[in-house]
Amino acid sequence: MQELETLRSQIDSIDQQLLDLLAERFLLVKQVGAFKKMHQITLLQPNRWQQVLESKIAYGQTVGIEEEFIKTVWNAIHEYALQIEYHIQED
């Protein structure tokens, strides 16, 4: 049972790191949103988004993560990032 608790503790630690990295990523998204606002650049740039998604899928395959999972996670991250940028545009 101790081994299970140790494993769970390690998972909890990684989860916290993931959240910290997402928070850092979204701070950068705010900077991107401000840049786009200043330079009147549209929020959604489909070509860029396609490149990002394809690169994540390709990398995910090298570390054994399924494509559909990557699409689900990155679509959620992208949608949240667009919401952040949208709010910056509205200010």
C-alpha positions, -999 to 999 in steps of 0.1 A, spaced: 0 0 0 29 24 7 41 19 -29 7 30 -42 8 61 -20 43 69 -33 32 65 -69 1 87 -62 23 113 -46 46 114 -76 15 118 -99 3 147 -77 36 164 -80 36 160 -118 0 173 -119 11 204 -100 40 209 -125 16 206 -154 -6 233 -139 23 255 -132 35 252 -168 -1 259 -181 -2 290 -160 32 301 -174 19 293 -209 -12 314 -204 9 344 -192 26 342 -226 -7 340 -243 -17 373 -226 14 388 -241 6 374 -275 -30 388 -272 -17 422 -263 7 421 -293 -21 410 -316 -43 438 -303 -16 464 -308 -9 453 -343 -45 445 -352 -38 408 -359 -67 384 -359 -70 361 -329 -74 329 -348 -47 321 -374 -57 287 -388 -23 280 -405 -4 286 -372 -29 265 -353 -25 236 -377 13 238 -375 11 237 -337 -13 208 -336 7 188 -361 39 193 -342 23 182 -309 9 151 -325 43 143 -341 61 147 -308 34 129 -289 39 99 -311 76 98 -302 67 96 -265 38 72 -268 8 94 -265 -21 88 -288 -31 113 -314 -67 116 -303 -57 124 -267 -33 151 -280 -60 166 -301 -84 167 -272 -59 183 -248 -45 208 -273 -79 218 -285 -89 226 -249 -57 246 -243 -62 264 -276 -98 273 -268 -88 287 -234 -60 307 -250 -84 322 -275 -107 332 -246 -78 349 -229 -69 367 -262 -106 376 -268 -108 393 -234 -77 413 -241 -92 425 -274 -123 436 -256 -104 457 -230 
